[in-house]
């Protein structure tokens, strides 16, 4: 570990550690501690009628506060579920002549943040608080670094640590002292479980596909690159798992899905992290109309599972996940919010529109990217309630089937919620000749300097040549969906360990 100058508190705790060892007390014991009860479950279930069931409880948790009353103490410990009060009486934990455990170990050598195990029985104090009367006490882990001080009174938290640098870098401490943070991640798991249940009940098969890919395909993005020594080849962290899931559709699976950890070497902001999670699923013999309806059902049920209602609050907005969602074409959306019809414009005309609208663009951008920039800059922010933006130009969608009725367009939708893209879906392109031509156009964009253009994946083209059934597929941003369902404005707040710069200096003091 990197050395840092010990604070007075840290030095004092190390001295206490040495004293514990001199007393023959192991500060980090190895044997299991037989936990049989948890704080919140006790408080929810304990009554006068059920008290016989709580005569021998065994809990473990972190000391969060202590009230010294001489020969007895009240303390609060925090376990995996929440907090509960303990009543610790000297003669109960030290029934014999030797009072060292109470007088020395508990009162002088134990600190806030230490983890203890206790055995005892549950009772209600004179003030009506459900508490545990401690009969046995065991030190399970000595904390050498003090927790940041967070004051509480009447169920309210004061002086909560809000510094993002601390919260994201020391998430372990953030989880201890900010209960709402832990709640966010419990809801995230509940959300993923609800999605998984919905898909499994529909007969979908969960699969795993490679994270290291020889060709990064399935999205327009800049990849991270590495090198495999044994094979002596470059490899890329996946930007998407789409092309592998489609290979499985070729192979005869009718509905596959994956919670995919993806990596994109791009900027970071409140809605972007270089490492993020996408749910992708592909279903044979379906199209994007079916996918819109299925997405509505999936999100409605997920919101109900996480929030108990189809409505959720995000900042000062109330968002309804009740189906059906609004639908509007990308060209109509642009015309609605700019007054300009771009549907029949070529690249140079679009450049002129971008200049007129004060949108900065690169010379490397083709027609698709320019339309995307106009929509992103002038339209996206207006779609607060769930809205399907449909029928994109073919240049924006190299993996999408051409529209059955509208020349120059493809059967694609993006789901916008709270002004951000949450999902992207297609009627998938399964014509291998058309797909090859689209890839070749991407290569031409790459040669112009577009570092997000797609590589040609010859193996994927070979798979298509065997024949892929008509298919619809979707990618749903799990992190962004979690932000909506937990009322968080930053993606870093729904990632346990978001990406950060290395800490400055050699020490860990922060």
N, C-alpha and C positions, 0 to 999 in steps of 0.2 A: 504493500500500500504506500502511496505517496505520503510523505510526512508533512504535517502542518503543525503550527504552534498550538499547543493544547491550551484551551481556556482554563480559567480557574475551576469551573464546574467539571470539565473533563478530567483535569488532574485529580480533583477530589474523588471522583468516581473510580479512578484507577487505584487510588489509595484504599477505598472501601473494598474493591475487588481483592486486593492483597490481604486485607484483614479477614475477609470471608474465607480465603484459602487457608490462612493461619488457624482459623477456628475449625478447620476440617470440613468446611461446607463447599461442595462442588458448585461453582456459580453457573455451570453449563452442563447439568447432568444428562446422561445418555438414556436412562430407562424411559419407556413410554409413560405418559401420565393419563390415567384412565378416565378421560372426560366423558360424562354421561348426561350433561345438561348445558343449555345455553341461555344467555341473559334474557333475550326477548321472549323465547319460548316459556321460560319460567314466569315472567311478568304477565304473559298472555293467559297462562293456564292456572296459576296459583290462586286458590280461594280457600275459605275456611272448609268448604266441603271436600276439597282435593288435597288438603295439606299433608295427609298421610303419605301421599305419593312423593312428597318432597322432603322426606326426613333424612335422606342420604344422597345429597347431590354432590357432584364433583365437577368443578369448573376450572378453566384456565384462561388467563387474559393479561392484558397490560394494565398496570396501575396508572390511573389518570388523575386521581386526586386523593388526598388524605386529610382527615380532620382529627387532630390529636386531642384526646380527652383523658389523658393520664393513663389509667390502667385499662382503658378501652379506647379503641379507635374506630372511626368510620372511614372506609375507603371506597373508591369507585374503580371497578376494573372494566376494561373493554375487551370483548371477545369478538368472534366472527359475526355475530348478529347485532350486537349493540352494547349497552352499558348496564351494569347493575351494582347496587350498593352492597358492601360487605360490612359486617359488624365483627370486629376482632377484639376479643377480651383476653387479657394476659393469662388468667388462670385456666382458660379453656384450651389455649394452644400450648400452654406450659403447665400441665396438671401437677407435676412433681416439684421438687425443690429448685431445680435448675430453670431459671427464667431467661436464659441467654437468648433463646429464639425470639422472645418478645422484646426484651430490654435492649439487646444489642443488635441482633440481625434485623428485626422488623423496624425498630424505631431509629436506629443509627446507620445501618448499612444498606437499607433499601431506599430506592428513589422512584420518583415519577418516571414512568417509561419502562421500569423493570417488569418482566413477565413472571407471574406467580401462578401456582396451582393451589386450589383450596378444596377442602371437603367440609361439609356442614349440612345445616338444614335451613329451609326457607321459612321466613316469618314476616309479619307486617309490623313496622315500627309504629310508635305512638302517633307519628305524623301521617301514617297511612302509606308509607313507602315499602314496597316489596323488597326484601333484603335477604342476604344469606348470613346466618350466624356461623362463623368459622370455627371448626373444631381442629382442623389440621391445615398447616400452611407450608408450602414448599417453594423455594426459589428455583425458577426454571431457566431464567436467562437474565444476566445483569446487563443493563443498558449503559454503555460508556459515553454516549453522546446525549445531552438533554434534548427533549422535544421543544419546538417553538411553543411559547405560552399562548394558549387560546382560552379566553375567559368565557364562562357560561353562567347564565342566571335565568331562572324561570323558563327553562326550555329554549332560551335564545342564545346564540353564539355571538360573542364580541371579539374584536381583534383577530378575526379569522385571517389566516395567511392567504393573501390574494396575489402576491408577486408571481407572475407567470414563470420567471426564471427559476424560482424555488420550486413551484408546483410541478413543472415538467421535468426538471433535473432530478429532484428528490421526490419522485412520486410516492415512494414507500412512506415517507414522512407525511406527505399530503393526505394519503389515504387514512393514516392514523388520526390526524387532527381535524380533518374535514369530512364529516359523515356523508354530506351530500355528494362528494366525489365518488365515494364507494357506491352510492346508490345509482349513479350514472352507469357504472360498469356492470352492476347487477342487471340494470335495464337492458344494456347492450346484449348481454347473454340471453336474457328473456326474449329479446327481439330476434336474435339469430335462431334460437330454438323454435320460435313461432313460425318463422319462414321455413325452417327445415321440416317441421311437422306438416305444414301446408303442402309442400312439394312431395314429401313421402306419401302422404295420403292420396295424392293424385297419381301415384305410381312412378314418380321420377326416381332415378338412380344417382346417388352421390358418388362422385369419382375424384381421383387425383390425377393431375397432369403435371408435366415437368415445369419446374421453376427456372432451371438453367436451360436455355434454348440456343440452338446453333443459329437460328434465324428468329429475331424478335418480330412476331407478326400479330395481327388481330386488332391493331389500333394504330393511330397516327401519333407517335410520341418518340421522344429521344430516349434511347435505352442506356442503362448502365452496362459497361463491358468489362469482362474479366478474361482470364486465360486458364485453360485446363492443361496442366503440365503433362500428364500421362498421354493424352491424345494430341497434344501440341496444337490445339485449335482455340480460336477465340470463342467465348460463350457470352451470352447476354442474359441478364436477369429479365424475366418475362415482363412485358408491358401489358399483355393480355393472354388469356388462355383459350381464346375463341377458336383458333384454327385446330387445336388439339381436340376440343369438344366436338367440332364438326367432323373430324376424322372418325370419332366414335359413332356419330350418326351414320356415316358411310358404312361403318362396321356392323350396323344392325341394331344398335340401341335406339329406342324411339324417344326417350326423354332422359337427358343427363344434366346434372348440375354440379357446380363446384363453388365453394367459397374460396376465391382466389386471391392470394397475396401478390399484388403487382408492384412494379417498381418503375418509376419514370423520372429521368434525370432532368427535372424541370424546376421552375421557381416554387417557392414556398409562400403560402399566405394562409388566411383563415379557412380556406376550403381546399387547400392542396398540401399534401405531405408526400415526400418522395417514395414512401412505402405506404400502401393503402390496401383496403380489402374491397373486392367486388364480388357480388354474386352473379354468376353467369349461368343461364340454362338455355338449352336448345331442345326443341320438340319437333319431331318429324310430322309431316302431313298437316301442318298448321301455317297460318299467315299472320301478318302484323295486326289485323283486326282482332283475331282471336287473342293475340298477345296483349293488346290493350285491355280487353275484358279480363283476362287472367291477372294482369298486373293490378287492376283495380281491386279485384277480389283479394289478392295477396296482401296488398297494403292496407286495405280495410281491416282484414283479420289480424294483421300484425299490430296495427295501432290499437285495436281492441285488447289484444293480449298484453301490450306494454302499458297502456294508459288507462285501460278500463272503459274507454270511450273512443269514438272515431274522430274526436276533436282534440287538438293539442295546441298549447300556447307556445309561440316562439317570439320572444321579446314582447312587443306590444301587439302582436298579431295572433289571431286564432285561425288555425288551418284545419280544414275538414277533409278527412280521408274517406268520406262517404262516397261510394260510387253512385253514378258515373262521373268521370272527370271531363272537363271542357276539352275540345279538339279544335285546332286551327293550323292551317298550312304555314310553313316558314315564310313564303312569299307574302301571304296575307298579313302575317304578323309584322313583317318589315314595312309593308305599306301602311298598316294601321298606326305604327309608331313613328314613321319618318315622312309619310305622305308620298313616298317614292315607290313605283312599281319596278322592281329589279328583275322580274321573271324572264324577260327576253333579252337581258343585257349580256354583252361579251365582257372579256377581261378588262379591256381599256375603259369601257363605260363604267364598270364597277369601281375601277381605280379612281375615276373622276368623282363618283358618288362618295367614296371614302374621304376624298379630299374636301368635298363640299360639306361633309358631316364632321370634319376635323378628326377623322380616325386615322391613326398612324399605321401604315402597312409596309411590308418588306417587298423588295423587287422579286424575291423568290416565290412569293405567294401566287398560286393560280386562282382560277375562278371560284373554286370551292372554298378555299381559305378566306377569300375576300368577302363572300356572302356570310361565312361564319363570323368574321370580324364585325360586320354590320349588325348581324343579329345579336351577337354577344354584347356589343357596345350600346345599342339603342333599344333593344327589345326585352332581353332576358330578365332584367330587373323588375319588369312590370307583372310577371306571372307569379303571384304569391300563392294562390290556390292551385292545387294540382291541375296541370294543363298538359295535354299531349300536343307537342309541335310536330306536325306530320308533313310528309311528301317533300323530301329534300331533293335538291339538284343532284344529278348523277355524279358530278365532279366532287361532291363532298362525301361520297359514300362508296369506296372502292369494293366493299364486300356485300353490297346490297342488290337485291333483284330490281330490275327496271319496273316502273309502275305499269300495271296492267292497262290503265286507261289514259295516262298523262305522259306524253313523250318528253324526254329530257329529265324526268323525275324518277325517284326510286321509292320503294315502299319501306319507309323508315319513320320512326318517331323518336323524339326525345321527350322525357317527362320532366317538366319544370315545376319545382315547388320552392316557394320563398325566394324566387329570383335566381335559383341555381339548378343546373342539370342534376337530376337524381338517377335517371335511367336512360339507356340508349338501346333501341331495338330495331330489328329488321325482319322483313321477309327475306331470308338468306339467298344470296346468289348461288345457284347450283349448276350454272352453265359453265363448264371448264374453259371454253373458248373465250367467252365474254370475260371471265375472271382473269385469264391470262392477259387480255388486252388492258384491263383495268390496272393490273400490276405493272405492266409496261409503261403506262401513263405515270404511275407513281415513281418509277425509275427516272423518267424524264424530269419530274419535279425535283428528285434528289440531285440530279445533275445540275439543276439550276440553283442548288444551295439550300433546299428545304430539308433540314435535318430531322424532320418529323415524318417525312414520306416513308411509305412502306417498302420493305425488301420484297423481292420475288421469292416465294416459298414454293420451290419446284415439287417438293414431296407432297405438299397440300394440293397442288394442281393435279399430280398423279392420282391422289385419293379421289378427287372430284371426277376424274376420267373413268373411275370404276362405277360412278353413279351415286349421287347423294339425293335422297328423296326430298321433295319440297319440305322446307324447314323454316321455322321461325325461332329467333334467338333474342336474348336480352342480357344486358349487363346493368346491375343495380348497384349504385355506390352505397356500401354498407355504412361507411363512416359518416357520410352526409345524411343518410336516413336516420342514423342514430342521433345526430345533432338535432334533427327536427323533433324526434320523439322524446328527447331529454332536455329540450330548451337550452342548448348550448350554441354559442355563436362562433366558436372556433373549433376546427377539426382536432387541434391539439388537446382539447378538453375531452374528447371521446377516444383518444388513443392512450393506452396506459403509459407507453414510453415513446413520445414523439421525437423525431429527429432534431438534434441540437448541435451547435458547434461544440467542440471539446472545451472544457473549462480552461480558462486562462491560468497561467502559472503552473507550478508543480504541485502545490498543495490542494487540498479539498475544501479548505475553508470558504464558505460562501455567505 
